[in-house]
């Protein structure tokens, strides 16, 4: 009888998975299901973080201000038709999170290409200016 080496029929069957792999896949499926169930809420939360929280305020008589909720007035302010001279002020309560915005855009549109710059020592060219030829005689 041969000693060592591969034996016919020995080892795990082709396509079978280890118990630990099956457990990890079950956890991954459960995680994915929870994320899918909350996808709309998660998207809205990330969108809110990307946009930040801002209000358009309108000065009133007596130094008071009110939050503008009329979409037509908001649009006129965004279009530049209304300004601070008209008694409007744009207030940022939470600054927009540009990292969240970048991640959302990258998921929707794909990541922009990343440039790779190759340089030689000291930032110089990889191609030498001169080539040294050495002749060895026998």
PLY file of the C-alpha trace (Angstrom):
ply
format ascii 1.0
element vertex 138
property float x
property float y
property float z
element edge 137
property int vertex1
property int vertex2
end_header
0.00 0.00 0.00
1.40 3.42 -0.97
2.35 5.81 1.78
1.41 9.49 1.51
0.15 11.39 -1.50
-3.37 11.89 -2.78
-5.88 9.12 -2.21
-8.98 8.65 -4.34
-12.15 9.82 -2.57
-10.25 11.52 0.27
-10.84 15.11 1.41
-13.80 17.43 1.04
-16.15 16.81 -1.86
-15.95 19.26 -4.75
-18.28 22.21 -4.18
-18.78 21.49 -0.47
-18.30 24.28 2.05
-16.72 24.24 5.49
-19.08 24.74 8.46
-17.48 28.12 9.29
-18.04 29.31 5.70
-21.73 28.32 5.86
-22.11 30.23 9.16
-20.43 33.33 7.71
-22.68 33.22 4.63
-25.79 32.95 6.84
-24.71 36.01 8.83
-24.00 37.90 5.57
-27.48 37.04 4.22
-29.14 38.23 7.46
-27.09 41.44 7.41
-27.94 42.12 3.76
-31.64 41.58 4.47
-31.60 44.09 7.33
-29.80 46.65 5.18
-32.28 46.15 2.32
-35.21 46.63 4.71
-33.73 49.91 5.94
-32.33 51.05 2.57
-34.76 53.94 2.10
-34.15 55.28 5.62
-30.39 54.85 5.26
-30.41 56.64 1.91
-32.43 59.51 3.37
-30.10 59.79 6.36
-27.01 59.84 4.14
-28.66 62.37 1.82
-29.47 64.61 4.80
-25.85 64.38 5.98
-24.61 65.19 2.48
-26.89 68.22 2.16
-26.53 69.49 5.72
-29.31 71.38 7.46
-30.03 74.90 6.28
-32.85 77.37 6.68
-33.84 80.50 4.82
-34.89 83.16 7.30
-36.88 86.28 6.53
-36.46 89.34 8.75
-39.68 90.60 10.23
-40.51 93.91 11.90
-39.12 94.23 15.41
-35.95 92.22 14.70
-37.69 88.85 14.65
-37.21 86.32 11.87
-39.34 83.52 10.50
-38.33 80.36 8.67
-39.34 80.47 5.01
-41.24 77.35 3.95
-42.80 78.53 0.68
-40.98 76.64 -2.10
-41.50 79.54 -4.54
-39.74 81.98 -2.21
-36.94 79.45 -1.60
-36.48 79.05 -5.36
-36.38 82.82 -5.88
-33.64 83.07 -3.22
-31.63 80.23 -4.79
-32.03 81.87 -8.22
-30.63 85.15 -6.83
-33.87 87.13 -7.16
-34.00 87.66 -3.37
-30.96 88.72 -1.32
-29.96 89.87 2.16
-30.91 93.39 1.07
-34.49 92.08 0.80
-34.35 90.83 4.39
-33.42 87.18 3.71
-30.57 85.27 5.26
-29.38 81.67 4.65
-28.51 79.92 7.90
-26.47 76.70 8.04
-27.30 74.72 11.16
-25.18 71.73 10.10
-22.62 72.06 7.34
-22.96 69.67 4.41
-20.86 66.52 4.75
-18.88 66.42 1.52
-17.56 62.93 2.24
-21.13 61.60 2.36
-21.93 63.44 -0.88
-18.82 61.98 -2.57
-19.74 58.46 -1.49
-23.29 58.83 -2.81
-22.07 60.22 -6.13
-19.45 57.46 -6.45
-22.09 54.80 -5.83
-24.48 56.36 -8.33
-22.01 57.37 -11.06
-18.97 55.21 -10.36
-15.68 56.29 -8.86
-13.66 58.78 -10.88
-10.45 57.41 -12.39
-7.47 57.69 -10.10
-4.32 59.02 -11.73
-1.04 57.28 -10.94
2.14 59.23 -11.49
5.34 57.27 -11.93
8.62 59.04 -11.41
12.22 58.10 -10.87
14.50 59.13 -8.02
13.94 62.72 -6.90
10.84 63.04 -9.10
12.84 62.70 -12.30
12.09 60.64 -15.38
12.10 56.85 -15.30
13.95 56.87 -18.63
17.63 57.73 -18.20
19.11 60.63 -20.18
22.16 58.59 -21.12
22.79 54.91 -21.50
26.15 53.54 -20.45
27.49 50.75 -22.63
30.17 48.55 -21.21
32.13 46.33 -23.60
33.78 43.31 -22.08
36.40 41.60 -24.19
37.27 37.98 -23.81
0 1
1 2
2 3
3 4
4 5
5 6
6 7
7 8
8 9
9 10
10 11
11 12
12 13
13 14
14 15
15 16
16 17
17 18
18 19
19 20
20 21
21 22
22 23
23 24
24 25
25 26
26 27
27 28
28 29
29 30
30 31
31 32
32 33
33 34
34 35
35 36
36 37
37 38
38 39
39 40
40 41
41 42
42 43
43 44
44 45
45 46
46 47
47 48
48 49
49 50
50 51
51 52
52 53
53 54
54 55
55 56
56 57
57 58
58 59
59 60
60 61
61 62
62 63
63 64
64 65
65 66
66 67
67 68
68 69
69 70
70 71
71 72
72 73
73 74
74 75
75 76
76 77
77 78
78 79
79 80
80 81
81 82
82 83
83 84
84 85
85 86
86 87
87 88
88 89
89 90
90 91
91 92
92 93
93 94
94 95
95 96
96 97
97 98
98 99
99 100
100 101
101 102
102 103
103 104
104 105
105 106
106 107
107 108
108 109
109 110
110 111
111 112
112 113
113 114
114 115
115 116
116 117
117 118
118 119
119 120
120 121
121 122
122 123
123 124
124 125
125 126
126 127
127 128
128 129
129 130
130 131
131 132
132 133
133 134
134 135
135 136
136 137
